[in-house]
Amino acid sequence: QVQLVESGGGLVQPGGSLRLSCAASGSRFSINVMGWYRQAPGKQRELVASITIGGSTVYADSVKGRFTVSRDNAKNTVYLQMSSLKPEDTAVYYCLARQTLFGDYWGQGTQVTVSS
């Protein structure tokens, strides 16, 4: 069983930056993929970015060039550096940890609000 603890959300002005962190614990097995999804009010949850244990990344088109996902495998922690934030980035951001054998685990979510 993997537990995920997220941090780093908050209120930021358009054009600003935030960094989200998500620390995983509770499993001795490798976490193959870690990443971030987001859900805005009235919308479906969508992939923002993900990264494999080997460092391969995937980004949503809407965040390419503005967001960077990274991970520290030794700490089982994934980060999302968000820059040039836009009001449409406002959402609850959820951390994902995926183990091939055991499935997906989700964090509790952290609110990101981009507003002047």
C-alpha positions in Angstrom: 0.0 0.0 0.0 1.4 3.4 -1.1 0.7 6.5 0.8 1.1 9.9 -1.0 1.5 13.3 0.6 1.3 16.3 -1.6 2.4 19.9 -0.8 3.0 23.2 -2.6 -0.4 24.3 -3.8 -1.8 27.8 -3.3 -2.8 31.1 -4.8 -0.6 32.7 -7.4 -1.0 35.5 -9.9 -1.1 34.9 -13.6 2.4 34.5 -14.9 3.7 33.3 -11.6 5.2 30.0 -10.5 4.6 27.2 -8.1 6.2 23.9 -7.3 4.2 20.9 -6.2 5.8 18.0 -4.4 4.5 14.5 -3.7 6.3 12.0 -1.4 5.4 8.3 -1.6 5.9 5.9 1.3 4.7 2.5 2.5 5.9 0.1 -0.2 9.2 -1.7 -0.8 8.4 -2.2 -4.5 9.3 0.2 -7.2 6.9 2.9 -8.3 7.1 2.6 -12.1 5.3 5.8 -12.9 4.7 9.0 -10.9 2.8 12.0 -12.1 0.2 14.7 -11.7 -3.4 14.9 -12.8 -5.7 17.8 -12.3 -9.5 18.4 -12.1 -11.2 21.7 -12.6 -14.8 22.3 -11.4 -17.2 20.7 -13.8 -14.5 19.0 -15.8 -13.0 15.5 -15.9 -9.7 14.7 -14.3 -6.9 15.0 -16.9 -3.2 14.1 -17.1 -0.8 17.0 -16.6 2.5 15.2 -16.6 4.1 11.9 -15.7 7.5 10.5 -15.4 8.8 6.9 -15.4 11.4 5.5 -13.0 13.8 5.7 -15.9 13.0 9.4 -16.5 10.8 9.3 -19.5 8.2 12.1 -19.4 4.8 12.8 -20.9 3.1 16.2 -20.9 -0.3 17.5 -21.7 -0.2 19.8 -24.7 -1.6 22.6 -22.7 1.4 22.7 -20.3 4.3 21.9 -22.6 7.0 24.5 -22.3 5.6 25.8 -19.0 5.6 22.8 -16.6 8.4 20.5 -15.8 8.0 17.1 -14.0 10.9 15.5 -12.2 11.4 12.8 -9.6 13.9 11.8 -7.0 13.9 8.0 -7.0 15.9 7.7 -3.8 13.2 9.8 -2.0 10.3 8.4 -3.9 9.2 12.0 -4.6 7.8 13.6 -7.7 7.8 17.3 -8.4 5.9 19.6 -10.7 7.5 22.9 -11.4 4.8 25.2 -12.9 5.7 28.5 -14.6 3.9 31.1 -16.6 0.7 30.0 -14.9 -2.6 30.9 -16.4 -6.1 31.1 -14.9 -7.1 28.0 -16.8 -4.5 26.1 -14.8 -6.7 26.5 -11.8 -7.7 23.1 -10.5 -7.1 20.5 -7.8 -3.9 18.7 -8.6 -3.6 15.0 -7.7 -0.5 13.0 -7.4 -0.4 9.5 -9.0 1.9 6.6 -8.2 1.6 3.6 -10.4 3.0 0.2 -9.6 2.8 -2.4 -12.4 1.8 -5.2 -10.1 -0.5 -3.4 -7.7 -2.1 -0.6 -9.7 -2.6 3.1 -9.1 -2.5 5.2 -5.9 -3.7 8.8 -5.6 -2.9 11.7 -3.3 -5.5 13.7 -1.5 -5.2 16.6 -3.9 -3.9 20.1 -3.6 -5.6 23.3 -4.8 -3.9 25.5 -7.3 -5.6 28.8 -7.9 -4.3 31.3 -10.5 -6.0 34.6 -10.1 -5.2 38.3 -9.9 
